[in-house]
């Protein structure tokens, strides 16, 4: 459901700090904006895709 046009960028310096311990600048560097997704893509699909590099959290403000 994510489609072939989805691009994924992995940080070479991934550090495993919990999100609560991150500075606002570090937290912003980990934010991902996804667009042009299939209409059939579900939150579960995105979580499965991105969880291969670390925990996924949601902050919809």
Secondary structure, 3 states (H helix, E strand, C coil): CCCCCCCCCCCCCCCCCCHHHCCHHHHHHCCCCCCCCCCCCCHHHHHHHHHHHCCCCCCCC
